[in-house]
């Protein structure tokens, strides 16, 4: 399996790769730590190293003193665009590498791909089940609120509906009873 991962990890070179040079030009990293043990060695870069170097070059071009002190905005824009384009190219190469490895895996071990798909579907099903439970809890809450509000509205309606004489009936109910007349 390690031989099939050629070009992705240290000590391996993928076929058709072009070493990435920093802002200093080919062979010169142009980054802090150049010439220091553990620094990148030109020609021995992997896709990950190239991606990292191109990412660093994007930032280096943005904070470089040449660009800060430069007066030609078009030159600055062109330099930054070149760094970004190089980063995007290496990112596409890295994506292509992983897609190739995925294709190899699907050919060599199709059951592994099926297991991964089943696992992804289970995770998605669990996520959706949790979402359904969350919505059901909200639904029950609002149903309870609606029942409470409806219950408050029903209590006044337990009385007979007010008619045209309802005001007089209420007013007369608050008066003391009238004395009875003897027959």
C-alpha positions as CSV (number, residue, x, y, z in Angstrom):
1,X,0.0,0.0,0.0
2,X,2.9,2.4,0.7
3,X,4.2,2.0,-2.8
4,X,0.7,3.0,-4.1
5,X,0.9,6.2,-2.1
6,X,3.9,7.5,-4.1
7,X,4.3,11.2,-4.1
8,X,2.2,11.9,-1.1
9,X,4.6,11.4,1.7
10,X,8.2,12.3,2.5
11,X,10.8,10.3,0.5
12,X,8.3,9.6,-2.3
13,X,8.0,11.5,-5.6
14,X,4.8,11.2,-7.6
15,X,5.3,10.9,-11.4
16,X,5.0,14.1,-13.3
17,X,5.6,16.4,-10.4
18,X,7.3,19.7,-10.7
19,X,9.2,20.9,-7.6
20,X,7.8,24.1,-6.2
21,X,10.1,27.1,-5.7
22,X,9.2,29.9,-3.4
23,X,9.3,33.6,-4.2
24,X,13.1,33.4,-4.5
25,X,12.9,31.5,-7.7
26,X,13.6,27.8,-8.7
27,X,15.8,26.0,-6.1
28,X,15.5,28.8,-3.6
29,X,12.8,28.5,-1.0
30,X,12.6,32.1,-0.1
31,X,11.0,31.1,3.2
32,X,12.4,31.5,6.7
33,X,14.5,28.5,7.6
34,X,16.0,28.0,4.1
35,X,19.3,26.2,4.4
36,X,18.4,25.0,7.9
37,X,18.3,21.3,8.7
38,X,14.8,20.1,8.3
39,X,14.0,22.7,5.6
40,X,12.6,21.6,2.3
41,X,15.0,20.2,-0.2
42,X,14.3,21.1,-3.8
43,X,13.5,18.1,-6.0
44,X,12.4,16.0,-2.9
45,X,9.0,17.7,-2.5
46,X,5.8,15.8,-2.1
47,X,2.4,17.1,-3.1
48,X,1.7,18.0,0.6
49,X,5.0,19.9,0.7
50,X,4.2,21.7,-2.6
51,X,0.8,22.6,-1.4
52,X,2.2,23.9,1.9
53,X,4.9,25.8,0.1
54,X,2.5,27.4,-2.4
55,X,0.1,28.3,0.5
56,X,3.0,30.0,2.3
57,X,4.0,31.7,-0.9
58,X,0.6,33.3,-1.1
59,X,1.0,34.8,2.3
60,X,4.6,35.7,1.7
61,X,3.6,37.6,-1.4
62,X,1.0,39.6,0.6
63,X,3.3,40.6,3.4
64,X,6.6,40.9,1.5
65,X,8.4,44.3,1.9
66,X,8.6,44.5,-1.9
67,X,4.8,44.5,-2.1
68,X,4.4,46.7,0.9
69,X,6.8,49.4,-0.4
70,X,5.9,48.9,-4.1
71,X,4.1,51.6,-5.9
72,X,3.0,49.6,-9.0
73,X,-0.3,48.1,-8.0
74,X,-0.5,46.1,-11.3
75,X,2.8,44.4,-10.5
76,X,1.6,43.6,-7.0
77,X,-1.7,42.2,-8.3
78,X,0.1,40.1,-10.9
79,X,2.5,38.6,-8.4
80,X,-0.3,37.8,-6.0
81,X,-2.4,36.3,-8.8
82,X,0.5,34.1,-9.8
83,X,1.0,32.8,-6.3
84,X,-2.7,32.1,-5.9
85,X,-2.8,30.3,-9.3
86,X,0.1,28.1,-8.4
87,X,-1.6,27.2,-5.1
88,X,-4.8,26.3,-7.0
89,X,-2.8,24.2,-9.4
90,X,-1.1,22.3,-6.7
91,X,-4.5,21.9,-4.9
92,X,-6.0,20.4,-8.0
93,X,-3.0,18.0,-8.3
94,X,-3.5,17.0,-4.7
95,X,-7.3,16.5,-5.3
96,X,-6.5,14.4,-8.4
97,X,-4.1,12.3,-6.3
98,X,-6.7,11.5,-3.8
99,X,-9.3,10.8,-6.4
100,X,-6.9,8.3,-8.1
101,X,-6.3,6.6,-4.8
102,X,-10.0,6.4,-4.2
103,X,-10.5,4.9,-7.6
104,X,-7.7,2.3,-7.0
105,X,-9.3,1.4,-3.7
106,X,-12.8,1.0,-5.3
107,X,-11.2,-1.4,-7.8
108,X,-9.1,-3.4,-5.4
109,X,-11.5,-3.5,-2.5
110,X,-15.0,-2.7,-3.5
111,X,-16.4,-4.0,-0.2
112,X,-14.5,-1.2,1.6
113,X,-16.2,1.4,-0.5
114,X,-19.6,-0.2,0.3
115,X,-18.8,-0.2,4.0
116,X,-17.9,3.5,3.8
117,X,-21.1,4.3,2.0
118,X,-23.1,2.3,4.5
119,X,-21.4,4.1,7.3
120,X,-22.1,7.5,5.7
121,X,-25.7,6.6,5.2
122,X,-26.1,5.5,8.8
123,X,-24.6,8.8,10.0
124,X,-26.9,10.8,7.7
125,X,-29.9,8.7,9.0
126,X,-28.9,9.4,12.6
127,X,-28.5,13.1,11.9
128,X,-31.9,13.3,10.2
129,X,-33.5,11.3,13.0
130,X,-32.2,13.7,15.5
131,X,-33.5,16.6,13.4
132,X,-37.0,14.9,13.3
133,X,-36.9,14.5,17.1
134,X,-36.0,18.1,17.5
135,X,-38.9,19.2,15.3
136,X,-41.3,16.8,17.1
137,X,-40.3,18.3,20.5
138,X,-41.0,21.8,19.1
139,X,-44.3,20.6,17.7
140,X,-45.4,19.2,21.0
141,X,-44.3,22.4,22.8
142,X,-46.4,24.6,20.4
143,X,-49.3,22.2,20.5
144,X,-49.3,22.5,24.3
145,X,-49.1,26.3,24.0
146,X,-52.0,26.3,21.6
147,X,-54.1,24.1,23.9
148,X,-53.3,26.4,26.8
149,X,-54.4,29.4,24.8
150,X,-57.5,27.7,23.5
151,X,-58.4,26.6,27.0
152,X,-58.2,30.2,28.2
153,X,-60.5,31.3,25.4
154,X,-63.0,28.5,26.1
155,X,-63.6,29.5,29.8
156,X,-65.4,32.7,29.0
157,X,-67.5,30.9,26.4
158,X,-68.8,28.5,28.9
159,X,-71.3,31.3,29.9
160,X,-74.2,31.9,27.6
161,X,-73.4,34.2,24.7
162,X,-74.2,37.8,25.5
163,X,-77.4,39.0,24.0
164,X,-78.7,42.6,23.5
165,X,-79.9,42.7,27.1
166,X,-76.7,41.3,28.6
167,X,-75.6,44.7,29.9
168,X,-78.9,45.2,31.7
169,X,-78.7,41.7,33.2
170,X,-75.3,42.3,34.6
171,X,-76.3,45.7,36.0
172,X,-79.4,44.3,37.6
173,X,-77.5,41.4,39.1
174,X,-75.4,43.8,41.1
175,X,-78.5,45.6,42.6
176,X,-80.1,44.4,45.8
177,X,-83.3,42.4,45.4
178,X,-86.5,44.4,45.2
179,X,-88.9,44.1,48.2
180,X,-91.9,41.9,47.6
181,X,-95.3,43.5,47.4
182,X,-98.1,42.0,49.6
183,X,-101.0,40.6,47.7
